Amino acid sequence: MLEEMGSFFDARLEGYERHQLDTIEAAREFYPFTARCLPQGAGVRILDLGCGTGLELEEYFRLCPSARVTGVDLAPGMLRALREKFSKQALELICGSYFDVPFGENTFDAAVSVESLHHFTQAEKIPLYRRLRAALLPGGCFVLTDYFARSDEEERGLREQLLRLRHEQRTEDGKFYHFDTPLTVRHEAEALRTAGFSAVEVLGSWGQTSALRAVK
């Protein structure tokens, strides 16, 4: 059965970090790699979409302890765990959907998202990426490390499977349910460019996970 997104992750909070680090190929490499791709400096401001318990922030706060991070996540339990883990850091945590939460304009030096955005379509992401781009300072960047489909056929098949399950289970419109529907890297980069990012590059790849950087 499909589960509502926030409830899905809170129900698995106890073993979440172990699952992420031990069952996803090269996760112990790409979380710290992502952190090292973010800007460092006194008072730098970072927006983290789908922050969870902040696995990438462990390395980032070591590198940049004065960073101010705004984290957005649907799961309140995840946010509580994140707050407890980094009780001495400058964290602003927002429980909500990053599709709805206002980001402001010209506010952040960079944005980051790790293993979160692979649940949404290109059409859903483009308006989000436009708002995200507007929230970045001139020259700011978005670092996206995520799980990607290997082909157009895989991308299309997973989306069709989700739509079939939603129809069969009569899920509620307007709510997000946990089911992986990753785009291909090519389609992800297209969404970012359509949203107005001036340059998109692949920084690294580990199996089906890749790290992309998009520059405002």
C-alpha positions in Angstrom: 0.0 0.0 0.0 1.2 3.5 -0.8 2.0 5.6 2.3 1.7 9.4 2.6 5.2 10.8 2.3 5.8 12.4 5.7 4.2 9.5 7.6 6.3 7.0 5.6 9.6 8.5 6.8 8.6 9.2 10.4 7.5 5.5 10.7 11.0 4.5 9.7 12.9 7.1 11.7 14.6 4.6 14.1 16.5 2.8 11.3 16.5 5.6 8.7 20.2 6.6 8.8 21.4 3.0 8.9 19.2 2.2 5.9 20.4 5.2 3.9 24.1 4.6 4.6 24.2 0.8 4.4 21.7 -0.1 1.6 22.2 2.7 -1.0 25.3 2.2 -3.1 28.2 4.5 -2.1 26.0 6.6 0.3 28.9 6.9 2.7 30.8 8.6 -0.2 28.2 10.8 -1.8 26.8 12.4 1.4 30.2 13.9 2.3 31.0 14.6 -1.3 27.8 16.7 -1.6 28.7 18.6 1.5 32.1 19.5 0.1 30.4 20.9 -3.0 28.7 23.6 -1.0 30.2 27.0 -0.4 32.0 27.7 2.9 32.6 30.9 4.8 31.4 32.9 7.8 27.7 33.1 7.9 27.0 31.4 4.6 23.3 30.6 4.1 22.1 27.2 2.8 18.6 25.9 1.9 18.2 22.2 2.3 15.2 20.6 0.5 14.0 17.4 2.1 16.7 17.6 4.8 15.6 14.5 6.7 18.0 13.9 9.6 20.8 15.9 7.8 23.2 13.2 6.7 25.0 15.6 4.4 25.0 18.2 7.1 27.3 16.1 9.3 30.2 16.8 7.0 29.1 20.2 6.1 28.9 21.6 9.6 32.4 20.1 10.3 33.7 22.1 7.3 31.6 25.2 7.9 30.4 25.3 11.6 29.1 28.9 11.2 26.8 28.1 8.3 23.1 29.0 8.7 20.9 26.3 7.3 17.2 26.4 6.6 15.8 22.8 6.3 12.5 21.9 4.8 10.9 18.5 5.3 7.4 16.9 5.5 8.3 14.6 8.4 8.2 16.2 11.9 10.0 13.3 13.5 12.9 13.7 11.1 13.2 17.4 11.9 13.2 16.7 15.7 16.0 14.2 15.2 17.9 16.8 13.1 17.5 19.5 15.7 18.8 17.1 18.5 21.8 16.1 16.4 22.8 19.7 15.6 21.6 21.5 18.7 24.5 24.0 18.6 24.2 24.9 14.9 22.2 27.8 13.3 19.3 25.8 12.0 15.8 27.0 10.9 13.6 24.0 10.4 10.3 24.2 8.5 7.8 21.3 8.5 6.1 21.4 5.2 6.3 20.7 1.5 9.0 22.5 -0.4 6.4 22.9 -3.1 4.5 25.2 -0.8 7.0 26.8 1.6 8.1 30.3 0.5 11.9 30.6 0.0 12.1 34.4 -0.5 14.4 36.0 -3.1 18.1 36.6 -3.2 18.5 35.0 0.2 20.7 31.9 0.1 24.3 31.3 -1.1 23.4 27.8 -2.1 20.7 25.1 -1.9 21.1 21.4 -1.6 18.9 18.3 -1.8 20.0 14.7 -1.3 17.8 11.6 -2.1 14.5 13.5 -1.9 13.4 14.8 -5.3 13.2 11.5 -7.1 9.5 11.3 -6.3 8.3 14.0 -8.7 7.7 14.7 -12.4 9.6 17.1 -14.5 6.4 19.3 -14.8 6.2 19.4 -10.9 9.8 20.3 -10.5 10.1 23.2 -13.0 8.0 25.6 -11.0 9.8 24.5 -7.8 13.2 25.1 -9.5 12.1 28.6 -10.6 11.3 29.6 -7.1 14.6 28.0 -5.9 16.6 29.9 -8.4 14.9 33.1 -7.3 15.9 32.4 -3.7 19.6 32.1 -4.5 21.9 35.1 -4.5 23.6 36.0 -7.8 26.1 33.3 -8.7 24.5 30.9 -6.1 24.2 27.2 -6.9 21.9 24.3 -6.3 23.6 20.9 -5.6 21.3 18.0 -6.2 22.4 14.5 -5.3 19.7 12.0 -6.2 18.7 8.6 -7.6 18.1 8.7 -11.3 16.4 6.4 -13.9 18.7 4.5 -16.2 16.5 5.1 -19.3 13.5 6.9 -20.6 11.6 3.6 -20.5 12.4 3.0 -16.8 11.3 6.6 -16.0 8.1 6.2 -17.9 7.4 2.7 -16.5 7.8 3.8 -12.8 5.5 6.8 -13.3 2.8 4.6 -15.0 3.1 2.1 -12.1 2.5 4.9 -9.5 -0.5 6.2 -11.4 -2.0 2.8 -11.5 -1.5 2.2 -7.8 -2.9 5.6 -6.9 -6.0 4.8 -9.0 -6.4 1.3 -7.5 -6.0 2.5 -3.9 -8.0 5.7 -4.5 -5.4 7.9 -2.9 -6.2 11.5 -2.1 -5.5 14.1 -4.8 -3.0 16.8 -3.8 -1.1 14.6 -1.4 2.4 13.1 -1.9 2.8 9.3 -1.5 6.1 7.5 -1.2 7.0 5.7 -4.5 10.3 6.2 -6.4 9.7 7.8 -9.8 13.2 9.2 -10.7 13.8 11.1 -13.9 16.8 10.4 -16.1 19.8 12.8 -15.6 19.0 14.3 -18.9 15.4 15.1 -18.0 16.5 16.5 -14.6 19.0 18.8 -16.3 16.3 19.9 -18.8 14.1 20.8 -15.9 16.8 22.9 -14.2 17.7 24.7 -17.5 14.0 25.4 -18.2 13.7 26.9 -14.8 16.4 29.4 -15.7 19.6 28.0 -14.3 22.5 29.1 -16.5 24.7 26.0 -16.2 24.1 22.4 -15.2 26.9 19.9 -14.7 27.3 16.4 -13.4 29.9 16.5 -10.5 30.0 12.7 -9.8 28.1 9.5 -10.2 27.8 6.3 -8.0 25.6 3.6 -9.6 22.2 5.2 -10.1 23.0 8.2 -7.9 24.5 11.3 -9.4 25.4 14.8 -8.1 24.4 17.8 -10.2 25.3 21.4 -9.8 23.1 24.1 -11.3 24.3 27.7 -11.2 22.0 30.8 -11.1 
